[in-house]
Amino acid sequence: MKIVVQKYGGTSVSTAEKRALVVQRVSKALQDGYRVALVVSAMGRQGEPYATDTLRLLALQEWDGVSLRELDLIMSCGEIISAVVMAATLGGEGINAFALSGAQAGLLTDGCYGEAEVVDCRPDKMLKILEQNAVPVVAGFQGVDGDGELNTMGRGGSDTTAVILGAALQAEKVEIYTDVSGIMTADPRIFKEARVIQQITYGEVCQLAYEGARVIHPRAVEVAMRNNVNVVVKNPEDDGPGTLITGEHILREGNFSTRGRRAVTGIAHTTGLVQFIIEFVEPDSKRELEIFQRIGEAEINIDLISVFPRIKAFTVKREHRFKVEEILKNLDVSYRLDPDCAKVSVVGVGMHGIPGVMARVVEALHAQGIKIKQSGDSNITISLLIGQEDLPQAVKTLHDSFQLNNNDK
């Protein structure tokens, strides 16, 4: 069987008009010879009656001590409602469809409430439905553990559900339908000239997601990468091709030779950061270790860490500023901070083989008078800490410098 898994986000199934577009997409795939499996998120966003956060708050309003077990039960209802409604919509248009919970779809989880991992997938029931040329409509974001306890999978759980099912069903591809037309070269809210990236590697998407881009959850991409599942990100209201996420070797084997020479594929950013700089009179490894241990014990993530014998610099999210200050004061550590920072990151698998990318980044920003406060890098990412007020100009400058509006450069 030639199978495609289609995942639709909450906004894509929130109204009758939008569900009609889903029917059109399913009908087209069936006409093209595919057997189609759907994964759906809960309908709408917080405040709307069946949204996940709305259901969660419904329980917490009664008692803020509700257990994670009970919260998982109520949060799973949004996706189940969505699956039933979508199956009914398809049935009303003459397409045979069956709504399934995550458990019925064969998703077995590790028993961790609220942040479950899928440890096995047994899609026998789904395969039987597909063999009948019917459409299984699966409630995303959930599964069941070995004791029969329902678990939800945390943020991005429906994306992850779709990719896991795609791997288990040996689907030709997984299509993630969302409210954007694909993965963009930059956030269009910051830089309106950003374009859709036609092809991108698993590693690049993960890095863009970790650095602030919010299109597909990195956990879903990691599952796709481990199982060599091709993923396409699209908008149900847009007939464009979207973005293909695949392995680097696939891009090299295809007709994308110029793509392989691009140093930078996209730009991501994170706002609301605070930079801390600690300077010791003399190197003090014991005090250095104690600082990082205390911050870790407070469950505060730090980023852009620069450690020198006498100087330590790092960033935290703005909401953690005062907790970090309290820790440093209790340790009698002198520090200075910059409370209004942002991180801009250029990501591209091509930069690993192209010299001078960092110099090009620095030159471009300095030409615009943008001060670089700190930097960090990996094989395919260069991240720079700048003033938050400089972020829009920095994104534009880097986008222009690396000619990301041009598919052929």
N, C-alpha and C positions, 0 to 999 in steps of 0.2 A: 504493500500500500504506500502511496505517496501522501505523506501526512504533513500538515502545517498546523502549528499551534498559534493561536491569536490571543493576545492578552489585551484587555480593555480596562483603562483606568476609570476611576469613579466618575469623572466628568463626562467620559465617553458613553456612559450608560445611565446618566442621571435624568434624562427626559425621553419622552416618546419619540421626539424628532431625532435625537442622537442614537437611540436604539434602532431606529429605522436605517441609519447609516451602517450600523453593525450588521444588520440583515443583508444590506447590499454587499458588504465586504465578504460575508460568509457565502452568499449566493455566487459571487464572482469566483471565489476559490473553488467551490463545488463544480462550477461550470468548467474550470481549468483542470479538473481531474483530481483535485486534492480531497482527501478526507480531512475534515476540520474539527479540531478540538479548541474550545474556548476556555480562557481563564478570566474571571472578572473580579474587580475590586468592588467595595461597597459604594453605593450610589451617593454622589455629592461630596461636599466638604462639611467641616464642623458647623453645626447649626442646622443643617438639613436633617430630617428625621431619621434617616437610615445610615448616616455617615458613621464611621467607626468611632471617631472622637465624641460624637453626640451620644452614642450608646454607652461609651465608657463613662462619660460625665453623668449620665442618668443614674448609674449605680453609685458613683462617688458622691452625688448629691444626697443620697440617703445615708451614707456612712463612708467617711474617707479611709476607714480601715478595711475596706473590702479586700479580700485575698486576691492574689494574682490568679489563682485558679478560677474564681468567679468572674474576674475581669476578662480572662480569656474566653470564657463561655459567652459573655454578652458581646464582646468585640467580634467574635466569629459570626454573629448573627447578620451583620451588615452584608458580608459577602454571600451568605446563604440566601438572603432575600434577593440580592442582585442576581444570583444564578437562577433562581426560580423565575423571576420576572423576565430575564433574558431568554430562558428556555420557552416560556409561554409566548413571548414575542415571536420567536422563531417558529413555534408551532402554529401560531396564527397566520403565518405567511407560507404555510405548507412545508416547512422544513422540520423533520422529525428531530426532536432534541430532548435530552435528559439532564436535569440538574443534579449535580453531585457535590457533596461536601468534600473537604480535603481528605477525610478518612475514607470515604467511598471511592475516591480517585486513587487510593493506594499510597498516600503519603504518610510515612512513619517517622515520627519525630523523637527527639532525645529527652523529652519530658521537661524541658526548660520553659516555664511559663513566660510569655511575653517576648522572648527572644529565642525561640526554638530553632534548632537546626534539623534538617531532614536527613535521616540516617539511612533510609531505604525508600525505594519507590516500587510498588507492585501494581502496574497499570492494567491488570488482567480485565477488570470490569470495563475500563475505557476502551481497550482493544476490542472487546465484544461489541460495544456500542458502535465503534468505528467500522467494524466489519459489516454491520447492518446498514452502513452508509448514513448513520444518524450522527448527530452532533452532541458530544458530551460537553456540558457547560459546568465548569469546575469553580467552586468558591475558592478564591486565592487566599494566601496569607495564613493558612492553617493546615494542621495535620493532627494525628493522634499518636500517642506513645504506646509502649508495650502493655501498659495497664489500662488502655482504653481512655486515657485522659486527653481531652482536647487541648492542644497548644497553638498559640499564634506565633508568627514568625518575625514580628517586629517590622520596622520601616523597610519598605522595598520588598515585603514578603510576597506580594502577588507577582512581581517581576521574577523573583526567584522560583516561585511555584511554576510559572510558565516554562522557564528554562529547564528545570528538573524534569518536568513532564516531556518536554521536547527531547531531552536526552534519553529518557526511559522508553519513549515511543519511537525513537530513531527518526524523528521528524526531519524533513528536508530543511526546515527553517522555523524559527520562532519570530513572530511579528509582534512587537510591543507598540500598541497604539496609545498615544498620549496627546496632550494638548499642544504640542509643538511638532513641527514638520520633520524633525530629525535632530541629530546632535549638531550644535552650532559651533562655529569657529570662536565665538565669544557670546556672552550673555546679551541678547538683543535689547534687554532693558537698560544696559549700560552703553551698548554700541549697536545702534539700529541697523548698521550696514553689515552686520554679521551674516554669514551664509551657512547653508546646510553643508555639512561634510558628507561626501558621497560614500567614502570607504574609510574605515578606521580599524586599528588593531585592538584586541582585547586589552592589552597593556595600556594603550593610550586612553581608552575610555575609563579604565580604573583610575588612572592618575588624574584625569580631568574631574572625575567624581570626587576623589579624595581631596582635591584642591578646591572644591566648591561648586562645580557644575552639577546641576540637579535634573537629570533626565532619566537615567536608569541607575538602579542601585548597584554599587560595586560588587556586592555579594553575588548578585545575579550574573554579573559579567565573569566573576571568578568561576562560577559553576559552568558557564558556557565555555570558558577557556579550557577547563579540565576535561570537558567532554566533547570538545570540537563542535559545538553547536553554533551554527550561523544565526545571528540575531539581527533583525531589521527594526529600526525605530521609525515610526511613521505617525502621521496625523490622519484620523479617519475622515476628516473633512477635506483632505488635500490629496490629489491624485499623483503627487510627486513620488519619486522612488524612495525617499527617506534616506536613512544612513545604514549601511551594511557594516556590522561589527563581526570581524572574523580574524583568523590567524594571519600573522605577517607573511607566512609562506604562501597562503592563498592569494594575497594581494600581489606577491611577486610572480606567481605563476600565471596570473590573469593579465589583462591588457592595461596594467596600471604602472608601467615602468617609470614614468615621470613622478608618480606618487611616491615611489621609493626614495626619491632624492629630496623630498621636502624636509627641511630641518624641523619646522614647527607645524603641527597640525591644528592646534587650538589653544585658546587662552582661557584660563579659569581664574576666579578670584574669591577671596574670603574677606569679609568686612568685620568690623567690631572687634579688633584685636588690640591688646595692650602689650607693649614691649617692656620687659624688665631687664635692666643691666646692673650686674653686681660686680664690684671691683674690690679685690683684696689687696692689702698692702704687700703681703707675701703669699705665695701659693699655700693653700690649706686644703688638702685633699679630703681630710676628715670632715671639715665644715661643708665642703662642696657636696659630698655624699649625703650628708644630713639634710641639706636643703632639698635635694631632689627626692630623697626618701619621704620627707614630710609632705611635699607637694603630691607625690604619688599616693600616699596614705589618705590624703584628702580627696582622692579620685578626681584630680584635676589633670587634664591632658595638656601637655606643653608641646610647642612646635617651634620650628626654626631655631634649634638649639645650637649655640656657638660656645664652645668651651676652650678657653686658653688658660695658661697657668694662673694668671691673676684676674682675668675677666671672664664672666659667664653672662650670656645673653640668651633670652628665650621669649616666646610670646605665649599668651593665654587668651581665651575668650574674655570679652569685657565683663561678663557676669561673674567671672572668677577673680577679678582684680582684687577686691577687698579681702578675700580669703587668703590669697597669696601674700598680700601686704601683712596680714596678721601673722602668717607663718614666719615671714622674714623678720618682723619686729620681735617675735618671741625668741628667735634665734640670735637676736642682737646683730643682724646683718644690715649693713648700709646698702642702699640701692637707689636707683633713679628709674623713672618710668616715663613712657610716652603713651598717653591714653587713647590716642586717635589714629590707629594704624590700620592698614589693609595689606593683604598679601595678593600679589598678582603673579601668576605662574604661566610659563610657556611650556607646552607639552608636545613632544614629537619623537617618534621612534627614530626618525632620520638624524636627529642631532648627535646620536651616539657615534656616527661615522663622519660627521662634518665638523672640522675644526673652526674655532672662532665664533661660535654661537654666543657665548657669554659676552665676548667683546662687542658683538653687534647689539645685544640687549642693552648693555651699559651705555654704549654710544648713543643709541636711540633715546634713552631716557634722559641722559645728561643734556642732549641737544634741546630738550624741552624744559630744562631746569628742574627735573624731578629728582629729588634726593633719594638715594637708596640707603636705607637705614641698616639693612641686614640682608643676607642671602643664604640660600641653601640649594642643593641640587642632588639629583640622582641620575641614573643612566639616561632617562628620557624626560626629565623635568628640571627646569630652573625656576626657583621661586625667589621673589624679591619683596622685602618689606618696605612699604612706602607710606606716606601720609594718606589718610583716607580721602582727603580733599583732592588728591592727585590721581585717584583711581580712574575716573573716566578718561582723562587725558592719557594715562599710562596704557590703558587697554587699546585706545585708538592708535597710539604711537606704535605699539608692538604689532598690532594687527596690520598696520600699513607697512611697517618695516619688513615684515616677513611675507608681505603680499598675499595675505590669506584670502583676499577676495578673488584671487586669480587661481583657477583650478590647475593651471599649467605651470605654475612656478613652485 
